[in-house]
Amino acid sequence: MNKRIMLLKHKFSINLTIRQQILVAMLAVALFATAIIGIAIYSISKSTIEKNYSNLRSNNLQISSRIVELQTEPIIEIGRSLLVDKVFRKIMQEETSSTPYFSGTNQLTLDKTLSSLMALDENIAGTDALYDLPLGMNVEGFWYNKAAFEQADVEVPTTWEEFEDVCAKLNDAGVQPLTAGGADKWPVTRLVNAYVMRSMGVDAMKKAGAGEAKYTDAGYVEAAQKIQDLATAGYLGVGVTTVDQNTAGNMLLSGEAAMFYNGSWFTEALTADTNPAGPDGIGFFNIPVVDESKGTITEYSMNCGNILCLDKAKYDEGTANFLKYFVNNIGNEAMSQFGAVKGYKYDVEGDLSTYSQIVADELAKVTKASTWFEASMNSEVSTVAQENVQTLINGDMTAQEYMQSIQDAHDMSDL
């Protein structure tokens, strides 16, 4: 009897151990599965966050002039917006009238900076009076890899004909001439816009948006054709519509591609320690001239990000003090935090980086400014322009068809 009881106890003990082992095993599997799911969710979330950030940045860059068009012009027309021209000049003059922006050889005068501000503001707000202040100041153009240019034995082009010749020579030397974030779409319409402003003038896209010209007019179609031709010749590489803007920028820095159209905000990547081209390996040139009677080398495609407007009825001493603080500090903040030039005074110690100096020099040259391709389009037209530009450079739509699709969208949006 005692032996039987002991045997039963032994069997129970063994069974209990097995159950425990099974439970432990099940728990381990559950934890492992949870970890795998967690990693997958993290990867997806990280990718989504990065994509959303990229899209948000792109959208902010694309819609900034729409903020001016939709908000500034109406309040200017009804007399609500404060004319900040005199106020801004007075505040700046108090401490900078006899002080250069930079010490030593790095001098950027107040007048030169204001000319950049005024040139951009005049184009996007339709007035030569200053009713708003930009929270940034960006010029656009071509960044180029100096080593790639040396490899192909080419010089910086000043005309579009020279630009096409440089592309051909780079291609023959085994270097991809151009890269662009075709997957993000807007970088390609920037190229179309570049040719438009040089061949038709800085206000060409604004005229089309206002109905004073048609997107199907010969000049606009020619611009689309020029960019399609670059893609057809293989100058934008294989599968450009699958390349995002960040990847395109890295291709330039690594020397995989020789030229990359982008704005001066690209200096954030250029000044980073991770830039394989180093502190002086990348140069910049403005959009080459097509017809000098229509567009000169001192005219730039520009944008300013968001803008600051002041309500005339509510402007008081407190607002003036804020404005003074703003204009006296935003420059240093942008330079110290991002190494970026924003069109306001700088008195930070030390020399500018090579890349920040490039931007400062380019800003000092501005005489007139154009906004980008979609700046004067409403959301419906802009969507068509960007969606179809991939089809254009893939060769599945002619330049005429591309511009017709934009004109059709414009006409429909007016109904």
Secondary structure as the mmCIF struct_conf table of DSSP 4:
data_model
#
loop_
_struct_conf.conf_type_id
_struct_conf.id
_struct_conf.beg_label_comp_id
_struct_conf.beg_label_asym_id
_struct_conf.beg_label_seq_id
_struct_conf.end_label_comp_id
_struct_conf.end_label_asym_id
_struct_conf.end_label_seq_id
HELX_RH_AL_P HELX_RH_AL_P1 ASN A 2 ILE A 67
HELX_RH_PI_P HELX_RH_PI_P1 VAL A 68 THR A 72
HELX_RH_AL_P HELX_RH_AL_P2 GLU A 73 GLU A 77
TURN_TY1_P TURN_TY1_P1 ILE A 78 GLY A 79
STRN STRN1 SER A 81 SER A 81
HELX_RH_AL_P HELX_RH_AL_P3 VAL A 84 THR A 96
TURN_TY1_P TURN_TY1_P2 SER A 97 SER A 98
BEND BEND1 TYR A 101 SER A 103
TURN_TY1_P TURN_TY1_P3 GLY A 104 THR A 105
HELX_RH_AL_P HELX_RH_AL_P4 LEU A 110 ALA A 125
BEND BEND2 GLY A 126 GLY A 126
BEND BEND3 ASP A 128 ALA A 129
STRN STRN2 ASP A 132 PRO A 134
BEND BEND4 LEU A 135 LEU A 135
STRN STRN3 ASN A 138 ASN A 145
HELX_RH_AL_P HELX_RH_AL_P5 LYS A 146 ALA A 152
TURN_TY1_P TURN_TY1_P4 ASP A 153 ASP A 153
BEND BEND5 THR A 158 THR A 158
STRN STRN4 THR A 159 THR A 159
HELX_RH_AL_P HELX_RH_AL_P6 TRP A 160 ASP A 172
TURN_TY1_P TURN_TY1_P5 ALA A 173 GLY A 174
STRN STRN5 GLN A 176 THR A 179
HELX_RH_3T_P HELX_RH_3T_P1 GLY A 182 ASP A 184
BEND BEND6 LYS A 185 LYS A 185
HELX_RH_AL_P HELX_RH_AL_P7 TRP A 186 MET A 200
TURN_TY1_P TURN_TY1_P6 VAL A 202 ASP A 203
HELX_RH_AL_P HELX_RH_AL_P8 ALA A 204 GLY A 209
TURN_TY1_P TURN_TY1_P7 ALA A 210 GLY A 211
BEND BEND7 GLU A 212 ALA A 213
TURN_TY1_P TURN_TY1_P8 TYR A 215 THR A 216
BEND BEND8 ASP A 217 ASP A 217
HELX_RH_AL_P HELX_RH_AL_P9 ALA A 218 THR A 232
TURN_TY1_P TURN_TY1_P9 ALA A 233 LEU A 236
TURN_TY1_P TURN_TY1_P10 VAL A 238 GLY A 239
HELX_RH_3T_P HELX_RH_3T_P2 VAL A 240 THR A 242
HELX_RH_AL_P HELX_RH_AL_P10 GLN A 245 SER A 254
TURN_TY1_P TURN_TY1_P11 GLY A 255 GLY A 255
BEND BEND9 GLU A 256 GLU A 256
STRN STRN6 ALA A 257 GLY A 263
HELX_RH_3T_P HELX_RH_3T_P3 SER A 264 PHE A 266
HELX_RH_AL_P HELX_RH_AL_P11 THR A 267 LEU A 270
TURN_TY1_P TURN_TY1_P12 THR A 271 THR A 271
BEND BEND10 ALA A 272 ALA A 272
TURN_TY1_P TURN_TY1_P13 ASP A 273 THR A 274
TURN_TY1_P TURN_TY1_P14 PRO A 276 ALA A 277
TURN_TY1_P TURN_TY1_P15 PRO A 279 ASP A 280
BEND BEND11 GLY A 281 GLY A 281
STRN STRN7 ILE A 282 PHE A 285
HELX_LH_PP_P HELX_LH_PP_P1 ASN A 286 PRO A 288
STRN STRN8 VAL A 289 VAL A 289
BEND BEND12 VAL A 290 VAL A 290
TURN_TY1_P TURN_TY1_P16 GLU A 292 LYS A 294
TURN_TY1_P TURN_TY1_P17 ILE A 297 THR A 298
STRN STRN9 GLU A 299 ASN A 303
BEND BEND13 GLY A 305 ASN A 306
STRN STRN10 ILE A 307 CYS A 309
STRN STRN11 ASP A 311 ASP A 311
HELX_RH_3T_P HELX_RH_3T_P4 LYS A 312 LYS A 314
HELX_RH_AL_P HELX_RH_AL_P12 GLU A 317 PHE A 338
BEND BEND14 GLY A 343 TYR A 344
BEND BEND15 GLU A 349 GLY A 350
HELX_LH_PP_P HELX_LH_PP_P2 ASP A 351 SER A 353
HELX_RH_AL_P HELX_RH_AL_P13 THR A 354 LYS A 365
BEND BEND16 THR A 367 THR A 367
STRN STRN12 LYS A 368 SER A 370
TURN_TY1_P TURN_TY1_P18 PHE A 373 SER A 376
BEND BEND17 MET A 377 MET A 377
HELX_RH_AL_P HELX_RH_AL_P14 SER A 379 ILE A 393
TURN_TY1_P TURN_TY1_P19 ASN A 394 GLY A 395
BEND BEND18 ASP A 396 MET A 397
HELX_RH_AL_P HELX_RH_AL_P15 ALA A 399 SER A 413
TURN_TY1_P TURN_TY1_P20 ASP A 414 ASP A 414
#
